[in-house]
Amino acid sequence: MNGRRIRLRYVGLVNFISNLISVFTGMMFITMTSRRLSESEFGLWSFLGVLLQYFIIPSSITNYWLTRYTGRGFKVGRTGFFLNSLLMLIAVLLFPIISPNIVLSSGFKDNLPLIISILTIQIPAEYFSNTLTALAQGAAPQYIGYGQLILEPTKLIAGYFLVVVKNYGLPGALLSHIIARYMYALFLALSLRGEFSEKFRRDLSVKWVKLGWLPAYSLIPSFLNNLDIMLVTLLLQSTVPVGHFKAINTVIAVVLYSRFLASALYPKLLSGGGAKDVNDAVSFMLMFAFPMAFGATAMSKSFLSLLRSSYTVSSDALAIAALQAVTLCLSNIYSSCLIATERVELKDNITFYDYLKSRLFYVPSIRILFRLVYLIGIFLMLHFMGLSSEDPSLIVFLWFSLKFFLNFSFLLKFYFDAKSLLNLSFPWRQIVKYAFSSSIMFIVLYLWGGGLKSYVKFYDALLVSLKGVLLGSIIYFALTYIIDVEFRKFIKSILSRFI
């Protein structure tokens, strides 16, 4: 077993830039489709995506071990691919049987057989791409970023042809995503072909199956978290609030993508990294997360207008959503520290009780507790406050407020746990500098006011949004360059690679 050589900032920058580019191509795709779908259809799109995830989640059981073993130098590509192929076949058989009645409960009836058929075709694409992503995460995380540069443009081109030219609506949007996922999987398969050099490991496959309860347990938080969209849809018998929720999530995706700046941290810690790597990852991530969160808030209405002007009534919810996105990124970093530094599965003569005492069990247990509180909170909010789908802005504001409380609680818990384990120190000096530059940028954009207006025409919204992004970027990066030595070193290191 040999550890992997992971370049923390290089991988983070590659994955961040690729996902930042994907934000614009993805926004173009969402805008192109959302303006041809009703609010109800746009919400249904989210509902279908969540439903499909429950049939894809089993792949994560294998992928959990695939990343951990690959990150520590094992060549286990064939083993992981074989196990996930078996799970994929089961999902393909069960989905057309179980899903129709669930989709009907959302109030959707049109083209049901066609929609179910398309989603069934998507299942293999998701299994293949998720397996290869897990493999890349442990072996060469930069390939995930390179793959994004193939996935998003492919989806945009296919979407233009199927949705705009052929006017296939929601089925066209779904097919565009499927085509792109297959192309992404093909790229990763070719890039990682060296990881399939060793034969199928029967001993490891048996071990992973026996220990399948542990990653399955760690998936319960994701299962519970995705229930929020299902719960809101079924309780309100409407997908309109979910449409507003998806619109806001589309805008704050740029903030969430800052987590890719720390994408190399997990395999780095698996290979033997320490506290310095964690602190570097946190500083690097917040260097971009802060201005994007502040900027999204200052440009809330113009950004939402890109999707549809009717979504701008939920602009207040976007501010709290941007904050919760930052806390989510931070809590994910510190929870990954706890999991990556645990090595219980590599020890000999390990008992079931040893796994229960490990951080591999502890971290998902904390997440399950908070997720249950979150779902109970949503149920009480909708049941006792008498909220109606006719006021989606209030629903999504309360919805994201609850998510913020949850993620902030996560952040505090996991930070103090990681601090005691790795002797971490939070990079306050860097954070104050980034917050200062972001605040000045926000004030200028707020006083300008272009981002706080609603625009019916897409061109008007796009023009104002681009002006705001350009102005905000100049202000933030100029100020940060002046006041932060680390940022100047970072810029110089980038320039030295191209000059």
MINULUM-52907 format. One record per residue (C-alpha): residue number from 1; residue in one letter; chain; x, y, z. Coordinates in steps of 0.05 Angstrom, whole numbers, plus 5000, padded with zeros to 4 digits. Each point is the difference from the previous one (the first is absolute). Layout:
// MINULUM-52907
R   num   residuo   cadena     c1     c2     c3
R   NUM         A        A      X      Y      Z
...
END
This chain:
// MINULUM-52907
R   num   residuo   cadena     c1     c2     c3
R     1         M        A   5000   5000   5000
R     2         N        A   5028   5068   4979
R     3         G        A   4970   5067   5019
R     4         R        A   4977   5047   4945
R     5         R        A   5036   5065   4983
R     6         I        A   4944   5051   5005
R     7         R        A   5014   5073   4985
R     8         L        A   4950   5036   5045
R     9         R        A   4995   5069   4968
R    10         Y        A   5010   4976   4928
R    11         V        A   4944   4949   5004
R    12         G        A   4956   5049   5038
R    13         L        A   5012   5055   4949
R    14         V        A   4988   4954   4940
R    15         N        A   4934   4974   5029
R    16         F        A   4978   5069   5022
R    17         I        A   5014   5034   4933
R    18         S        A   4967   4943   4962
R    19         N        A   4939   5005   5044
R    20         L        A   5000   5075   4996
R    21         I        A   4998   4995   4924
R    22         S        A   4946   4948   5009
R    23         V        A   4959   5051   5040
R    24         F        A   4993   5043   4937
R    25         T        A   4987   4942   4953
R    26         G        A   4953   4970   5051
R    27         M        A   4965   5066   5010
R    28         M        A   4991   5005   4925
R    29         F        A   4970   4930   4999
R    30         I        A   4954   5014   5059
R    31         T        A   4979   5067   4971
R    32         M        A   4988   4970   4931
R    33         T        A   4955   4946   5030
R    34         S        A   4967   5037   5058
R    35         R        A   4972   5053   4952
R    36         R        A   4967   4944   4960
R    37         L        A   4971   4965   5062
R    38         S        A   4946   5023   5047
R    39         E        A   5016   5011   5074
R    40         S        A   4964   4934   5014
R    41         E        A   5042   4962   4947
R    42         F        A   5064   5032   5026
R    43         G        A   4983   4976   5070
R    44         L        A   4982   4931   4973
R    45         W        A   5070   4997   4970
R    46         S        A   5029   5005   5071
R    47         F        A   4949   4949   5026
R    48         L        A   5021   4949   4946
R    49         G        A   5073   5012   5014
R    50         V        A   4991   4986   5074
R    51         L        A   4958   4938   4985
R    52         L        A   5053   4972   4954
R    53         Q        A   5054   5011   5052
R    54         Y        A   4969   4949   5047
R    55         F        A   5013   4946   4947
R    56         I        A   5071   5025   4988
R    57         I        A   5020   5007   5074
R    58         P        A   5020   4926   5006
R    59         S        A   5060   5013   4955
R    60         S        A   5028   5044   5056
R    61         I        A   5008   4938   5044
R    62         T        A   5054   4973   4953
R    63         N        A   5027   5069   4983
R    64         Y        A   5013   5015   5073
R    65         W        A   5052   4945   5004
R    66         L        A   5024   5011   4929
R    67         T        A   5024   5071   5015
R    68         R        A   5031   4981   5067
R    69         Y        A   5039   4941   4972
R    70         T        A   5020   5035   4936
R    71         G        A   5025   5061   5039
R    72         R        A   5046   4954   5039
R    73         G        A   5031   4970   4937
R    74         F        A   4958   4938   4986
R    75         K        A   4980   4985   4927
R    76         V        A   4927   4979   5012
R    77         G        A   4966   5028   4938
R    78         R        A   4975   4933   4974
R    79         T        A   4974   4980   5068
R    80         G        A   4960   5063   5009
R    81         F        A   4973   5000   4929
R    82         F        A   4977   4927   5006
R    83         L        A   4963   5011   5065
R    84         N        A   4965   5063   4976
R    85         S        A   4979   4967   4935
R    86         L        A   4962   4948   5041
R    87         L        A   4965   5055   5039
R    88         M        A   4985   5038   4936
R    89         L        A   4963   4940   4970
R    90         I        A   4956   4995   5062
R    91         A        A   4984   5074   4996
R    92         V        A   4983   4997   4926
R    93         L        A   4951   4943   5014
R    94         L        A   4966   5032   5061
R    95         F        A   4994   5073   4976
R    96         P        A   4945   4989   4947
R    97         I        A   4960   4959   5049
R    98         I        A   5003   5046   5061
R    99         S        A   5005   5071   4972
R   100         P        A   4935   5011   4960
R   101         N        A   4955   5003   5061
R   102         I        A   5048   5047   5035
R   103         V        A   5002   5047   4940
R   104         L        A   4924   4999   4996
R   105         S        A   4996   5023   5073
R   106         S        A   5033   5066   4980
R   107         G        A   4942   5015   4954
R   108         F        A   5038   4986   4935
R   109         K        A   4965   4957   4948
R   110         D        A   5022   5023   4931
R   111         N        A   5049   4955   4962
R   112         L        A   5011   4957   5061
R   113         P        A   5024   4937   4962
R   114         L        A   5049   5042   4960
R   115         I        A   5027   5035   5062
R   116         I        A   5009   4934   5037
R   117         S        A   5036   4969   4940
R   118         I        A   5048   5059   4995
R   119         L        A   5016   4998   5074
R   120         T        A   5013   4925   4996
R   121         I        A   5052   5013   4945
R   122         Q        A   5032   5051   5046
R   123         I        A   5014   4949   5055
R   124         P        A   5060   4966   4966
R   125         A        A   5029   5068   4982
R   126         E        A   4998   5021   5073
R   127         Y        A   5029   4934   5026
R   128         F        A   5058   5000   4950
R   129         S        A   5017   5074   5011
R   130         N        A   4994   4996   5076
R   131         T        A   5045   4938   5003
R   132         L        A   5053   5033   4956
R   133         T        A   4994   5065   5040
R   134         A        A   5014   4962   5065
R   135         L        A   5060   4967   4967
R   136         A        A   5026   5068   4976
R   137         Q        A   4989   5031   5068
R   138         G        A   5050   4952   5031
R   139         A        A   5049   4994   4942
R   140         A        A   5001   5066   4961
R   141         P        A   4946   5050   5021
R   142         Q        A   5019   5049   4945
R   143         Y        A   4968   4955   4949
R   144         I        A   4932   5016   5032
R   145         G        A   5011   5073   4981
R   146         Y        A   5023   4983   4930
R   147         G        A   4938   4956   4992
R   148         Q        A   4955   5058   5021
R   149         L        A   5027   5039   4940
R   150         I        A   4972   4945   4956
R   151         L        A   4935   4987   5038
R   152         E        A   4971   5070   5003
R   153         P        A   5013   5023   4928
R   154         T        A   4973   4933   4975
R   155         K        A   4937   5010   5040
R   156         L        A   4993   5071   4974
R   157         I        A   5007   4979   4927
R   158         A        A   4953   4941   5008
R   159         G        A   4951   5044   5038
R   160         Y        A   4999   5053   4946
R   161         F        A   4984   4948   4947
R   162         L        A   4948   4960   5040
R   163         V        A   4966   5056   5040
R   164         V        A   5006   5061   4955
R   165         V        A   5003   4972   4929
R   166         K        A   4958   4938   5010
R   167         N        A   4957   5029   5056
R   168         Y        A   4998   4935   5040
R   169         G        A   4992   5037   5066
R   170         L        A   5013   4960   5064
R   171         P        A   5017   4934   4963
R   172         G        A   5051   5038   4959
R   173         A        A   5032   5030   5062
R   174         L        A   5005   4931   5032
R   175         L        A   5030   4969   4937
R   176         S        A   5052   5056   4996
R   177         H        A   5024   4985   5070
R   178         I        A   5005   4925   4984
R   179         I        A   5041   5011   4937
R   180         A        A   5048   5044   5039
R   181         R        A   5008   4950   5057
R   182         Y        A   5019   4945   4951
R   183         M        A   5052   5044   4968
R   184         Y        A   5028   5018   5069
R   185         A        A   5004   4927   5019
R   186         L        A   5036   4983   4934
R   187         F        A   5053   5053   5013
R   188         L        A   5014   4976   5071
R   189         A        A   5003   4927   4977
R   190         L        A   5053   5018   4949
R   191         S        A   5039   5045   5048
R   192         L        A   5000   4948   5057
R   193         R        A   5012   4937   4959
R   194         G        A   5064   4988   5040
R   195         E        A   4958   4990   5063
R   196         F        A   4969   4938   4968
R   197         S        A   5067   4965   4991
R   198         E        A   4992   4952   5059
R   199         K        A   4952   4942   5000
R   200         F        A   4933   4997   5035
R   201         R        A   5013   4994   5075
R   202         R        A   4952   4949   5028
R   203         D        A   5027   5008   5071
R   204         L        A   4988   5075   4999
R   205         S        A   4932   4993   4968
R   206         V        A   4979   4952   5055
R   207         K        A   5027   5048   5053
R   208         W        A   4964   5060   4969
R   209         V        A   4935   4961   4997
R   210         K        A   5007   4979   5073
R   211         L        A   5016   5071   5020
R   212         G        A   4945   5028   4955
R   213         W        A   4960   5019   5061
R   214         L        A   5050   5055   5017
R   215         P        A   4996   5041   4935
R   216         A        A   4926   4983   4997
R   217         Y        A   4993   5031   5069
R   218         S        A   5039   5061   4977
R   219         L        A   4951   5008   4942
R   220         I        A   4940   5008   5046
R   221         P        A   5014   5076   5008
R   222         S        A   4998   5009   4925
R   223         F        A   4937   4958   4996
R   224         L        A   4967   5043   5054
R   225         N        A   5025   5065   4971
R   226         N        A   4970   4986   4932
R   227         L        A   4933   4987   5032
R   228         D        A   4989   5074   5010
R   229         I        A   4980   5011   4927
R   230         M        A   4956   4939   5001
R   231         L        A   4968   5022   5066
R   232         V        A   4985   5071   4977
R   233         T        A   4972   4975   4934
R   234         L        A   4954   4948   5030
R   235         L        A   4976   5043   5059
R   236         L        A   4984   5060   4956
R   237         Q        A   4978   4958   4939
R   238         S        A   5038   5049   4957
R   239         T        A   5069   5005   4969
R   240         V        A   5000   5077   4996
R   241         P        A   5038   5012   5066
R   242         V        A   5050   4947   4978
R   243         G        A   5009   5038   4935
R   244         H        A   5020   5063   5040
R   245         F        A   5045   4956   5043
R   246         K        A   5034   4972   4939
R   247         A        A   5008   5070   4970
R   248         I        A   5036   5025   5062
R   249         N        A   5043   4938   5003
R   250         T        A   5019   5012   4927
R   251         V        A   5025   5070   5018
R   252         I        A   5038   4980   5063
R   253         A        A   5032   4941   4964
R   254         V        A   5058   5047   4986
R   255         V        A   5011   5006   5076
R   256         L        A   4993   4925   5010
R   257         Y        A   5051   4988   4945
R   258         S        A   5053   5033   5044
R   259         R        A   5002   4934   5037
R   260         F        A   5038   4972   4940
R   261         L        A   5058   5043   5021
R   262         A        A   5008   4951   5058
R   263         S        A   4984   4938   4957
R   264         A        A   5071   4974   5007
R   265         L        A   4999   5003   5076
R   266         Y        A   4965   4932   5011
R   267         P        A   5049   4959   4958
R   268         K        A   5057   5042   5028
R   269         L        A   4981   4981   5071
R   270         L        A   4991   4927   4978
R   271         S        A   5072   5002   4976
R   272         G        A   5026   5029   5065
R   273         G        A   4986   5076   4999
R   274         G        A   4991   5040   5064
R   275         A        A   4976   5064   5034
R   276         K        A   5037   5047   4953
R   277         D        A   4965   4970   4939
R   278         V        A   4933   5011   5035
R   279         N        A   5014   5073   5016
R   280         D        A   5025   5013   4930
R   281         A        A   4937   4968   4971
R   282         V        A   4955   5042   5044
R   283         S        A   5035   5066   4982
R   284         F        A   5002   4983   4927
R   285         M        A   4926   4982   4998
R   286         L        A   4977   5063   5038
R   287         M        A   5043   5044   4956
R   288         F        A   4948   4988   4946
R   289         A        A   4938   4979   5039
R   290         F        A   4993   5067   5037
R   291         P        A   4998   5046   4939
R   292         M        A   4954   4953   4962
R   293         A        A   4951   4997   5059
R   294         F        A   5001   5076   5009
R   295         G        A   4995   5011   4925
R   296         A        A   4941   4952   4991
R   297         T        A   4963   5038   5055
R   298         A        A   5014   5068   4969
R   299         M        A   4979   4976   4931
R   300         S        A   4943   4956   5024
R   301         K        A   4943   5025   4955
R   302         S        A   5039   5006   4936
R   303         F        A   5028   4929   5009
R   304         L        A   4931   4972   5013
R   305         S        A   4973   5038   4941
R   306         L        A   5046   4959   4955
R   307         L        A   4956   4940   5016
R   308         R        A   4932   5035   5001
R   309         S        A   4979   5068   5028
R   310         S        A   4946   4967   5043
R   311         Y        A   5055   4969   5043
R   312         T        A   5025   5068   5024
R   313         V        A   4946   5002   5054
R   314         S        A   5045   4950   5036
R   315         S        A   5062   5044   4998
R   316         D        A   5001   5009   5076
R   317         A        A   5006   4925   5007
R   318         L        A   5062   5002   4956
R   319         A        A   5039   5040   5052
R   320         I        A   4990   4948   5054
R   321         A        A   5012   4944   4949
R   322         A        A   5068   5030   4983
R   323         L        A   5020   5000   5073
R   324         Q        A   4978   4929   5011
R   325         A        A   5041   4980   4938
R   326         V        A   5063   5027   5033
R   327         T        A   4987   4964   5065
R   328         L        A   4985   4936   4962
R   329         C        A   5067   5003   4964
R   330         L        A   5037   5011   5066
R   331         S        A   4964   4945   5037
R   332         N        A   5015   4951   4943
R   333         I        A   5074   5016   5005
R   334         Y        A   5003   4987   5075
R   335         S        A   4957   4937   4997
R   336         S        A   5045   4972   4944
R   337         C        A   5059   5011   5047
R   338         L        A   4969   4954   5051
R   339         I        A   4985   4946   4949
R   340         A        A   5064   5003   4959
R   341         T        A   5046   4994   5061
R   342         E        A   4964   4937   5025
R   343         R        A   5037   4937   4980
R   344         V        A   4960   4946   5036
R   345         E        A   4985   4960   4937
R   346         L        A   5075   4988   4988
R   347         K        A   5012   4967   5067
R   348         D        A   4999   4925   5012
R   349         N        A   4950   4962   5044
R   350         I        A   4950   5057   5002
R   351         T        A   4934   4986   5033
R   352         F        A   4931   5029   4986
R   353         Y        A   5005   5040   5064
R   354         D        A   5066   5032   4977
R   355         Y        A   4964   5028   4939
R   356         L        A   4944   5026   5044
R   357         K        A   5052   5038   5041
R   358         S        A   5034   5029   4938
R   359         R        A   4990   5068   4969
R   360         L        A   4972   4964   4938
R   361         F        A   4938   4987   5042
R   362         Y        A   5002   5062   5044
R   363         V        A   4997   5052   4944
R   364         P        A   4938   4973   4965
R   365         S        A   4966   4990   5068
R   366         I        A   5006   5075   5013
R   367         R        A   4975   5016   4931
R   368         I        A   4940   4954   5008
R   369         L        A   4980   5034   5065
R   370         F        A   5002   5069   4969
R   371         R        A   4964   4977   4936
R   372         L        A   4943   4972   5041
R   373         V        A   4993   5066   5036
R   374         Y        A   5000   5035   4932
R   375         L        A   4945   4957   4971
R   376         I        A   4958   5006   5063
R   377         G        A   5009   5075   4995
R   378         I        A   4976   5002   4928
R   379         F        A   4939   4957   5017
R   380         L        A   4981   5044   5059
R   381         M        A   5011   5063   4959
R   382         L        A   4953   4978   4945
R   383         H        A   4949   4965   5044
R   384         F        A   4990   5051   5055
R   385         M        A   5017   5067   4967
R   386         G        A   4946   4991   4947
R   387         L        A   5048   5016   4943
R   388         S        A   4973   4996   4930
R   389         S        A   5034   4988   4933
R   390         E        A   4970   5067   4979
R   391         D        A   5055   5033   5041
R   392         P        A   5063   4963   4978
R   393         S        A   5046   5057   5020
R   394         L        A   4983   4993   5074
R   395         I        A   5006   4924   4997
R   396         V        A   5070   5000   4969
R   397         F        A   5023   5055   5048
R   398         L        A   4981   4958   5060
R   399         W        A   5026   4938   4965
R   400         F        A   5070   5029   4989
R   401         S        A   5000   5030   5070
R   402         L        A   4991   4931   5028
R   403         K        A   5056   4973   4955
R   404         F        A   5046   5056   5024
R   405         F        A   4987   4983   5073
R   406         L        A   5014   4927   4985
R   407         N        A   5065   5012   4962
R   408         F        A   5026   5050   5051
R   409         S        A   4988   4949   5055
R   410         F        A   5038   4949   4957
R   411         L        A   5057   5049   4992
R   412         L        A   5009   5013   5074
R   413         K        A   4996   4926   5019
R   414         F        A   5048   4974   4947
R   415         Y        A   5049   5058   5007
R   416         F        A   5011   4989   5075
R   417         D        A   5005   4925   4989
R   418         A        A   5052   5009   4945
R   419         K        A   5036   5053   5042
R   420         S        A   5010   4952   5058
R   421         L        A   5023   4944   4953
R   422         L        A   5048   5038   4955
R   423         N        A   5017   5061   5043
R   424         L        A   4970   5047   4948
R   425         S        A   4998   5076   5003
R   426         F        A   4947   5038   4962
R   427         P        A   5032   5050   4951
R   428         W        A   4967   5061   5029
R   429         R        A   5050   5051   4972
R   430         Q        A   4986   4976   4929
R   431         I        A   4925   4997   5011
R   432         V        A   4997   5072   5025
R   433         K        A   5036   5024   4938
R   434         Y        A   4954   4962   4953
R   435         A        A   4938   5023   5038
R   436         F        A   5024   5073   4997
R   437         S        A   5012   4998   4924
R   438         S        A   4934   4964   4990
R   439         S        A   4962   5052   5042
R   440         I        A   5029   5058   4960
R   441         M        A   4980   4965   4936
R   442         F        A   4930   4988   5027
R   443         I        A   4991   5073   5019
R   444         V        A   5021   5024   4932
R   445         L        A   4954   4951   4964
R   446         Y        A   4942   5016   5047
R   447         L        A   5007   5075   4988
R   448         W        A   5004   4988   4925
R   449         G        A   4934   4964   5006
R   450         G        A   5000   4964   4933
R   451         G        A   4997   4931   5032
R   452         L        A   4940   5018   5044
R   453         K        A   4951   5010   4942
R   454         S        A   4957   4948   4965
R   455         Y        A   5008   4992   4925
R   456         V        A   4949   4966   4954
R   457         K        A   5045   4996   4940
R   458         F        A   5057   4951   5003
R   459         Y        A   5048   5046   4964
R   460         D        A   4989   5056   5050
R   461         A        A   5012   4953   5059
R   462         L        A   5062   4971   4967
R   463         L        A   5030   5068   4985
R   464         V        A   4990   5026   5071
R   465         S        A   5025   4935   5030
R   466         L        A   5064   5001   4960
R   467         K        A   5013   5073   5019
R   468         G        A   4990   4982   5073
R   469         V        A   5046   4940   4997
R   470         L        A   5054   5041   4965
R   471         L        A   4995   5059   5048
R   472         G        A   4998   4956   5061
R   473         S        A   5059   4958   4977
R   474         I        A   5044   5061   4987
R   475         I        A   4984   5030   5069
R   476         Y        A   5010   4936   5039
R   477         F        A   5064   4975   4967
R   478         A        A   5031   5070   4999
R   479         L        A   4987   5010   5075
R   480         T        A   5022   4930   5019
R   481         Y        A   5063   5006   4959
R   482         I        A   5018   5064   5038
R   483         I        A   4986   4975   5071
R   484         D        A   5017   4925   4997
R   485         V        A   5071   4974   4990
R   486         E        A   4976   4928   4989
R   487         F        A   4954   5022   4944
R   488         R        A   5058   5036   4966
R   489         K        A   5042   4937   5004
R   490         F        A   4943   4960   4972
R   491         I        A   4991   5047   4940
R   492         K        A   5076   5001   4987
R   493         S        A   5002   4924   5002
R   494         I        A   4945   4996   4948
R   495         L        A   5033   5052   4955
R   496         S        A   5067   4964   5004
R   497         R        A   4968   4939   4968
R   498         F        A   4979   5039   4938
R   499         I        A   5054   5053   4993
END
